[in-house]
């Protein structure tokens, strides 16, 4: 009798332990839900304009002016599935000519909406975006200004995210953007590094 009771109790405990273990395995293997994405990026850029502007800038460099081109970006997104985010953000390209402490800088901005797609949920990242484009000129020589009316632009991103499904991430990637402001084309290409939280 006592042996039967001990056997029943043992089997019940083993069954309970198995059920708990099975539940735990199912809960840990269930896919996590993504929410918001915050990202900031910085890169070295190659910026070009229409032929006449590019020729004038090349002449400025031939006369001894130094030139540096950079790209900055900020993105906010929300996951609609485990591998797709809807995003809004701004991409900025800075094109500075300088000599000693004097400079003139052309800034181009793309105020965008788009998508970020993770084909394998982590790792490879593909992005498309489009929106309104503006530009401005900043200088410590008394020269400044901005576009009178916004244009339009579009672009694409190819990157690799070294982070996990959620949490902090580090991306290395390439971006290409094309904008038209006041009838003049602006093309920006960059190799960037980005930090994100998702």
Secondary structure, DSSP 8 states (H G I E B T S, - for coil): -HHHHHHHHHHHHHHHHHHHHHHHHHHHHS-----EEEEEEEEEEEEE--HHHHHHHHHHHHTT-EEEEEEEEEEEEEEEETTEEEEEEEEEEEEEEEETTEEEEEEEEEEEEEEEE-TTSSEEEEEEEEEEEEEEEEESSS--EE-SS-EEEEEEEEEEE-S-SSSEEEEEEEEEEEEEETTEEEEEEEEEEEEEE-
